[in-house]
């Protein structure tokens, strides 16, 4: 891997904002697919091969209103939880309760 890796661009229209029921993430098909591509890139990158990232660092990127996101979006940071070298999650992380989110087959 080169000294810096390139994150996929967010194309189309994407909004990340405060909605009525929490955080709202919406977009047109192109925008949602490009956001998914960015998420997959972060999930798949081998952090151990990033020479400029220290042990304990986490690969991440920032999305800005009026840049990659709609102007009414909020500044957004997308980050790996597992740290380079240790795999540790941030101390502030609180995992979801197992079974707390119904899957599509149980929702009606």
RODO-2510 file (C-alpha; in nm, 4 decimals, decimal comma):
residues 108
     n   res          X          Y          Z
     1     x     0,0000     0,0000     0,0000
     2     x     0,1244     0,3476    -0,0778
     3     x     0,2104     0,6044     0,1889
     4     x    -0,1493     0,7311     0,1803
     5     x    -0,4534     0,5368     0,0775
     6     x    -0,7411     0,6981    -0,1083
     7     x    -1,0917     0,6787     0,0287
     8     x    -1,3689     0,6253    -0,2265
     9     x    -1,5512     0,9477    -0,3095
    10     x    -1,9072     1,0050    -0,1956
    11     x    -2,1045     1,0868    -0,5104
    12     x    -2,4696     1,1597    -0,5721
    13     x    -2,6781     1,3100    -0,2946
    14     x    -2,6297     1,2113     0,0706
    15     x    -2,7718     1,3683     0,3857
    16     x    -2,6680     1,2858     0,7416
    17     x    -2,8659     1,5000     0,9834
    18     x    -3,0618     1,5056     1,3066
    19     x    -3,4027     1,3527     1,2358
    20     x    -3,7212     1,3294     1,4402
    21     x    -3,6213     0,9902     1,5797
    22     x    -3,2423     1,0172     1,5953
    23     x    -2,9809     1,0380     1,3226
    24     x    -3,1175     1,0461     0,9668
    25     x    -2,9111     0,9008     0,6811
    26     x    -3,0652     0,9367     0,3381
    27     x    -2,9652     0,9678    -0,0213
    28     x    -3,0387     0,8926    -0,3805
    29     x    -2,9294     0,5500    -0,5154
    30     x    -2,5910     0,6818    -0,6334
    31     x    -2,5257     0,8544    -0,3012
    32     x    -2,6218     0,5555    -0,0882
    33     x    -2,4112     0,3182    -0,3007
    34     x    -2,1078     0,5454    -0,2797
    35     x    -2,1522     0,5779     0,0996
    36     x    -2,1732     0,1980     0,1177
    37     x    -1,8527     0,1750    -0,0871
    38     x    -1,6801     0,4073     0,1617
    39     x    -1,8037     0,1988     0,4569
    40     x    -1,6845    -0,1215     0,2901
    41     x    -1,3459     0,0363     0,2195
    42     x    -1,3027     0,1230     0,5882
    43     x    -1,4187    -0,2243     0,6915
    44     x    -1,1811    -0,3992     0,4514
    45     x    -0,8642    -0,1894     0,4866
    46     x    -0,5750    -0,3649     0,6595
    47     x    -0,4801    -0,1035     0,9187
    48     x    -0,1560    -0,2909     0,9898
    49     x    -0,0261    -0,1877     0,6462
    50     x    -0,0762     0,1870     0,6975
    51     x     0,2800     0,3017     0,7771
    52     x     0,1894     0,6514     0,8985
    53     x    -0,0723     0,5224     1,1471
    54     x     0,0689     0,4528     1,4941
    55     x    -0,0271     0,1453     1,6949
    56     x    -0,3529     0,2254     1,8688
    57     x    -0,4662     0,4454     1,5778
    58     x    -0,7955     0,3905     1,3970
    59     x    -0,8560     0,4508     1,0272
    60     x    -1,1234     0,7132     0,9767
    61     x    -1,2522     0,9816     0,7451
    62     x    -1,4529     1,3018     0,7775
    63     x    -1,7531     1,4024     0,5682
    64     x    -1,8515     1,7697     0,5537
    65     x    -2,1753     1,9552     0,4831
    66     x    -2,1565     2,1188     0,1419
    67     x    -1,8627     1,8919     0,0490
    68     x    -1,9453     1,5217     0,0397
    69     x    -2,2807     1,5746     0,2155
    70     x    -2,5835     1,7994     0,1619
    71     x    -2,5548     2,1508     0,3021
    72     x    -2,8071     2,0725     0,5784
    73     x    -2,6066     1,7712     0,6976
    74     x    -2,3930     1,7592     1,0113
    75     x    -2,0160     1,7092     1,0171
    76     x    -1,9639     1,3331     1,0250
    77     x    -1,6688     1,1154     1,1234
    78     x    -1,6714     0,7512     1,0143
    79     x    -1,4176     0,5443     1,2047
    80     x    -1,3015     0,1891     1,2626
    81     x    -1,3535     0,0862     1,6248
    82     x    -1,0683    -0,1667     1,6313
    83     x    -0,7272    -0,0101     1,6862
    84     x    -0,4190    -0,0885     1,4793
    85     x    -0,1850    -0,3282     1,6555
    86     x    -0,4148    -0,4073     1,9471
    87     x    -0,7638    -0,4519     1,8039
    88     x    -0,8979    -0,2745     2,1120
    89     x    -1,2164    -0,0679     2,0960
    90     x    -1,2347     0,2787     2,2555
    91     x    -1,2984     0,2738     2,6318
    92     x    -1,6135     0,4789     2,5760
    93     x    -1,7671     0,2120     2,3480
    94     x    -2,0767     0,0417     2,4875
    95     x    -2,1854    -0,2599     2,2806
    96     x    -2,5483    -0,3093     2,1819
    97     x    -2,7433    -0,5672     2,3766
    98     x    -2,7485    -0,8925     2,1806
    99     x    -3,0913    -0,9534     2,0326
   100     x    -3,2051    -0,5939     2,0893
   101     x    -3,2615    -0,5232     1,7195
   102     x    -3,5153    -0,7461     1,5425
   103     x    -3,4095    -0,8829     1,2066
   104     x    -3,6241    -0,8361     0,8973
   105     x    -3,7839    -1,1800     0,9288
   106     x    -3,9255    -1,1016     1,2750
   107     x    -4,0554    -0,7502     1,1967
   108     x    -4,4163    -0,7122     1,0910
***
